[in-house]
Amino acid sequence: MPSVVGLLEQRELAARRRVDGLREEADRIQAELAMAEQEWSEWRIARERVGAVLSAPGSDSACVVATDVPEGVVTEAGVQAFPPLVVKARSQVPMWREGLAGTALSVDYRRILAAIDDRIRLGQGPLSCQEMATEFGLDVVPAKVEGLRSKAKRLVARGWLAEPAPGRFTLARSVSVPDGGS
């Protein structure tokens, strides 16, 4: 018959092995988590950088200046955390004049022109900001709709769009988007 102390030692050994196995698994998961968070951070930074380049006034590939990626701060878990980047420069909307291409506008403004141009080609008349939000896949909530309304009003003020009825937008008389707004 085994002794009580011997049985306790066997149970303790089994428990220690289980703890060791779980620690190894936890270490592996922590390492995998750190790598996944690093990859996520790199993709976020890439998206923000591309957004900054595309929204910068007069952005073309010849004007892009390389910037340093901020130094990461290593947390206790060994994960690099980056401070938030300020990447959105205020878009400039030039006054429309004969011969000025839609490429003079930032991507957001070109999307608006392209959506309205598509609407005109289909013979559907002026476009509202709610319809724009739906077409762009945005939630039709006041914040998104008002952001689009602000952009559309700016395009009206600069001569790119006309507002034949309140809240309904169409291309100004001489403006055309032959390339589909791209």
N, C-alpha and C positions, 0 to 999 in steps of 0.2 A: 504494500500500500504506500503510495507516494506521500511525502510529508507536506504539510500545509505550507511551509516556507518554500518548498520546491514548486508547488502549484502557483504560489504568488509570484515567484521569479519567472515562471513561464508566461504568466499573464502580463507581467511587467515588460518582458522582452517583446511579446507580441504587440503591446501598446506602443513601445518605443519604435519598433519597426514601422508601425502604421504612421506614427508622427513623422518619422524620417521620410517616409514615402510621400506624405502630404506636403511636407516642407519642400521637397524636391519639385513636386508638381506646382506648388505655389511660386517657387522661384522661376520655373519655366514659364508659367503664365505671366508673372511680373515682367520677365524679359520680353515675351511676346507682346504684352500690352505696351511696353515702352517703345518697341519698334513700330507698332501700329499707330501710336500717338505721334511719333516722329514723322511717319509717312503722311498722316492726316495734316499735321502742321505744315509740311512741305507743300502739299496740294493746296491748302488754304492760302499760303503765301503766294504760290504761283497764280492762283485765281485773282488775288488782290493786286498783284503786280500787273497782270494782263488788263484788269479793269482800270488800273491807273493809267496805263499806256493808252488804252482805247478811249478813255474819257478826257485825256489831256487835250487842251486846245492845240490845233495844228499838229495832231499826232500823226506821224508817219514813221516808217522804220529808220529813216535817216536822222530823225530828231531824237531818237531814244538814247538816253544816257544811262549807263549801267549804274545801279546803286548798290550799296553794300547791304547784305542781309544782316539784320541785327544779331548781335551776339546772344546766344541762348543762355538762359539761366537754368542750371540743373537743380531740380527739386530733390527732396529726400528720397523719392521713389526712383531717382535716376532718370527722370523724364525731362527733356528740354522743353521749357515753356518760353514762348516768345511774347513780348509785349505787343499790344494791338498796333497795327500800322495805320497811319492816316494816309489814305491813298487817293481819295476822291477830290480832285481839283474841281473848282467851279467851271462848268462848261461855258464857253463863250459861243454866242450865237451871232454870227455876222449879219449885217443888213444884207438882204437879198439884192443882187444887181444882175443885170444881163450877163450871162456867161459864167456866173458863179455856180459851181457844181455842188450837188448835195454832199459830196465828200468833205466839204468844208465844215460840216456839222459832226458832232459826236454821234456815237452809235445809237444812243437813245433817241435823239432827234431824227436820225435817218430812219429808224424803225417807224416812227410816227408818220413821216412822209411816205414811206413805202406802204404802210397800212392804208393811208388815205388814197394813195395812187391806185392800189389794188381795188379799193371800193369804187373809185371813179371808173376804172376799166370795166368793172362788172355792172356799171350803171346803177349803183345802189345809193347814190347821193352822199351827203355829208355824214361824218362819223362823230358819234358822241364819245366822251371819255370813258363811260361805262363800257361801251362796245370795244374801245381800244383795250381796256384792262382785260376783258374777256379774251380778245384776240391774242394778247400777249401772254395769256396763261396766268395772269395775276389774280389775286383775290379781289373781288369787287367790294372793297371796303373803302370808307372815306379817305383814309390816308393814301392809298394807292391811286384812287381816282383823282384826288386833288393834286397829287404829284404829276400825273399826266396832264391835268387841266393847266397847271402852272407852266409846263413845257409847251403845251399847245398855245397858250396865250402869249408866251414869249416868242414863238414862231410867228404868230399873228402880228405882234408888235414889230418884228423885224422884216415883215413882208413876205415870208415863206408860205404862210397859210392865210385863209380868209375865214371869217366866222359869219356866214350868211344868216344864221339864226342863233340865238343864245345857246351856248353849249354844243353847237354842231360845227364841225370843222371840215374844211375842204382846202385843196391847194389854191394858192393865189393865182390870179389869171395867167401870168406868164411863167409860173414855175412848172417844171416838168421833171419827172424822175425816170429818165429813160433806162437806167440800169437796175430798176427795181429797188432802189434805195440801198444797195450794198456798197 
